Amino acid sequence: METAYLIETVIKIVVILLIFSALAGIGTYFERKVLAFMQRRLGPVNVGPFGLLQVAADGIKLFTKEDIIPTNVVGRIFKIAPVITAATAFMAAAAIPFLPSFTLFGYEVHPIVADINIGILYILGIMGVGLYGPLLGGMASANKFSLLSAARGAAVFISYEVVTGLSILAPIMMVGSLSLIDFNDYQAGGFTTWIVWSQPVAFILFWIAAFAETGRTPFHLIANDHEIIDGFGTEYSGMRWGLFFIGEYANMFFISFVISIIFLGGYGDGSFLGALGLLLKVAFFFFFFLWTRAAWPDVRPDQLMWLCWKVLMPIAVINIVITGIVMM
Amino acid sequence: MFEAIAFYLFAFLTISMFYIAVTTSQALYALSALAAGMIFISAFFFILGADFLGAVQIVVYSGAVMALYAFGMMFFDTTREIKEKQGNKAIVLGLSIISAILVVAIVAAPIVGNNIEALYPMVEGAGNTQEVGMVLFTKYLVPFEVAAVMLLVAMIAGIVLAGKKMDLSLTLMSEAEIMMMKEEDKNKKALS
């Protein structure tokens, strides 16, 4: 029994790893196409039909490029930093139920690697650890701009983790559990039972904080465009830089899953339509990340801190207090 | 069997990480090894079935070590090795081994001495998180509240220490205003 469980878990891990690594690649294609459409350009068109094979071309380039380790860097830390980003992104996925459980060849499959009963806490914790990737990469690079970017990134992550945690506390109080499956079952009654209707404030706060957690554009201070260079990734080349990229895109997909499951009903009653609905919601949130990047400039660091500590955090605390009073 | 494998794997990893943290002279290695060791410790909580404490260990210590990185950034050039003043190595080694043994003995003595039993047995049907909450808000309510007050005191002290000129923002001031402020500061120093 235990061996069967082990084999099943390993298969699940491999499948999730393969699907989301591939999705991260295809995500870059979508990002370029969507940005091009919104900025009246064509985007990638030359490689393959509609430029679809551009992903493969980029992959070949990244894998075969020389892996340069500059002279003055702290070697081991410099090498391990991109791995931390990618690995923690996928580790966080262990507690996310990607689809409702289904039967395959008479064997019931639960598409979640580990159904631990503290799912959401684990996911947020591991995503917090993911910050060590950019931080170590920047600090080990022996480059002033990388170091600046790492410091900025750490400040943004630590601040917005407060907003993430506080905003999600109100839904947790309503559901009374930290497991994402319990969140889903709480909203299984259909459209009207979604938590977003009873916790709209928490939903918006969590959504805003998700941009900071993944380091996407309005809060893209971690690789600041104003400095024309790629922040903590300046000294990186080849696949090590690619790992940072895979981590960022995988994180975007996973946080989209988390938002959909916590606030928008997840896969609902577990039917085929419900599963399709979950994928559509995830696709919408992923598209929204790209949409924001095309529509908004980066904000200044001091504006970002002002938004976090003087606007979002008080609202989140008030939201928790009101939720508590209503529940009593 | 898998539990035993996991335990020995993570025990080895944790000890080797803390060994690196103590022995290396490179600040970045030490900090990263410390963070990794803290996160590996959470594996023991997961093996014991205390999922909540495991996740809290990850959340709390990854954030705490992050603050150490900030200090590292301020005080050292983290890409260079640090020359430490080293006294008598034998004395340091001997004292630390003795104190480690003493700590283990002090903690283990009551367990061996009078067969400690769990006074608050597991509540049927309550999850891991609920159980921590029940104990925290019944038996350990007073220490919990005292800890909360201490954190509040620390926070207010931090605000007071860091709060000089907090109402001014250099990015929002014009060049002339900043120059004027500098002049005033100079005058104050000259007067005092």
Boltz contact constraints between the chains, C-beta under 6 A:
constraints:
  - contact:
      token1: [A, 74]
      token2: [B, 28]
      max_distance: 6.0
  - contact:
      token1: [A, 74]
      token2: [B, 79]
      max_distance: 6.0
  - contact:
      token1: [A, 77]
      token2: [B, 28]
      max_distance: 6.0
  - contact:
      token1: [A, 77]
      token2: [B, 32]
      max_distance: 6.0
  - contact:
      token1: [A, 116]
      token2: [B, 51]
      max_distance: 6.0
  - contact:
      token1: [A, 117]
      token2: [B, 127]
      max_distance: 6.0
  - contact:
      token1: [A, 117]
      token2: [B, 128]
      max_distance: 6.0
  - contact:
      token1: [A, 118]
      token2: [B, 51]
      max_distance: 6.0
  - contact:
      token1: [A, 118]
      token2: [B, 52]
      max_distance: 6.0
  - contact:
      token1: [A, 118]
      token2: [B, 55]
      max_distance: 6.0
  - contact:
      token1: [A, 121]
      token2: [B, 55]
      max_distance: 6.0
  - contact:
      token1: [A, 122]
      token2: [B, 55]
      max_distance: 6.0
  - contact:
      token1: [A, 125]
      token2: [B, 55]
      max_distance: 6.0
  - contact:
      token1: [A, 125]
      token2: [B, 58]
      max_distance: 6.0
  - contact:
      token1: [A, 125]
      token2: [B, 59]
      max_distance: 6.0
  - contact:
      token1: [A, 128]
      token2: [B, 62]
      max_distance: 6.0
  - contact:
      token1: [A, 129]
      token2: [B, 62]
      max_distance: 6.0
  - contact:
      token1: [A, 139]
      token2: [B, 78]
      max_distance: 6.0
  - contact:
      token1: [A, 140]
      token2: [B, 28]
      max_distance: 6.0
  - contact:
      token1: [A, 142]
      token2: [B, 79]
      max_distance: 6.0
  - contact:
      token1: [A, 178]
      token2: [B, 129]
      max_distance: 6.0
  - contact:
      token1: [A, 302]
      token2: [B, 171]
      max_distance: 6.0
